[in-house]
Amino acid sequence: MHCSSLLIPIALLALQSLALELSIPPANSSEPLKVQEFKFKKIKKNVQNLPRNHTELLEKRSPRTVLQRLDNSDFLYYAEVSIGTPAQNLRLHLDTGSSDIWVESPRSELCKQPDNPCEITGMFDEHKSSTYKKVSNNFQISYVDGEYAQGDYGKDVFRVGRDVAVQNVQFAIGLESTSTEGIMGIGFETNQVAVQRLGKSPYPGLTRLMVEQGLIKSRAYSLWLNDLDADEGEVLFGGVDTAKFQGNLTTLPIDKRIGATEAREFMITLTSVGLTNDQGKSINLTKESFAVPVLLDTGTTYTYLPSDLYNEIALQVGANINDGTGVPTAPCDIRNYNGSVDFSFSGAIIRVPVNELVVDAYAFDGSPATYFDGTPLCYFGIMDAGEDNNVLGDTFLRSAYIVFDLDNQEISIAPAIYNATDSNIIEIGTGKNAVPDAEGATSAVIVPPTGVSGGRGDGDPIYTGNPDSTASASRLSGPSATAGSGATTVYISWFLVAACAAMTQFSF
């Protein structure tokens, strides 16, 4: 789900130039593979790195791949596209948590402001495209953070890069909006706003049109965000890159809502969460019956878990939960601890290193945030989901290689390899078991989601002042509390003591 801040000043960095990657087909290939690679980038969006509640396309004939580089800075992942004839360039926020593409308009009051807030992301002027066709004027989308956009639906040529053009792609033009960020939603067609808000029939999404126009074989794509410090990641439409994950992929069914025959969101069941220390010893924080649906959402910066489990994890890693804002903070030196938070999905385990969950925090003037005693202060990348809407956002997704199979309504997942330089692209075929190097989970657990959308809004907490670093000391010794998610009371001070030892600059 799309998220952007309304409460803080933003500083946008210039986009880095995009690199193209060519893939060499296997020597024994009898026909060109139909895979489309996209690279994307992560763009700096806010000076403080506040927790958020919320390219180039090259047609390759051997194999056919569309590689989208995702620009990566402050966890907001962007693809550069162009629309219309002649092409108009835009930068769109890639979002697995929504299903509509919408773009900024030079006619909107927001984009007409003197400081040109939409200049960096780009705008689409339908009057300057000879191939644009208006569809309707009933586009309207809103987010739980209060942001919204409304305007017209239209169709035009949608290009990602120089060489591949997807014809008759339906998208929306935000004639009125509160966000300067256009969205490239690539979720299920059943989650389009016109379907959910107006009861309309879904229109063909981008992946369906790619299949119909022969660019890929099935509505499936894989996601590799790379690690916290990486500038780029990639989306691979119609294929998987086996050089970017460990072992085999595990295939899981997507959770459907009660009474639904079709999936609406990319939600799977999380069946346990645990911790592993630097000695390789692991402990489970949830009991055997634990199972909750979680949304896989590139549009959400942080990870949101049930309140009791969130509190237990924060307790065990020494994060201090601020009572006023709910923002978990921790001494930055905790990233030096070689442990992990372990997420299990019917046996498939993704271990997220602690250092991938520790995010630099900054004051309004751009200087590093500190505790009163001068100790560097960081944010911890897991937050409280409240009653519902559990989301695995970018702080989780970076540690996983994920295949989104819309045709079979399945997710395939494996531990990601950070900063992989090799590439071994294999095409995703058609029909059942189409994802290569994937094995179905044994006795996969399915829990129907009940939340409104599964996504997160904004409502960015603003952390002011310099908190007392000693506030977290009580969390770093003694037995843990009982995790309300069902874990029994356990003693894992070995994890916390080791974490304390790593905090060489932090004194209690």
Secondary structure, DSSP 8 states (H G I E B T S, - for coil): -----SSS------------------TT-SS--B-EEEEEEEE---TT------------SSSB--EEEEEEETTEEEEEEEETTTTEEEEEEEETT---EEEE-TTSTTTTSTT-TTTTT----GGG-TT-EEEEEEEEEE-TTS-EEEEEEEEEEEESSSS-EEEEEEEEEEEEES-S-EEEE-S-GGG-HHHHHH-------HHHHHHHTTS-SSSEEEEE---TT-SEEEEEETEEEGGGBSS-EEEEE----TT-SS--S-EEEE-EEEEE-TTS-EEESS-TT--EEEEE-TT-SSEEE-HHHHHHHHHHHT-EE-TTT--EEEEGGGGGS--EEEEEETTEEEEEEGGGSEEE-B-TTS-B-B-TTS-BEEEESEEE-TTS--EE-HHHHTTEEEEEETTTTEEEEEEB-TT-----EEE--SSTT-STTEEE-TT-------SSSS----------S---GGGGGGGGSS-----TTT------HHHHHHHHHH-TT---
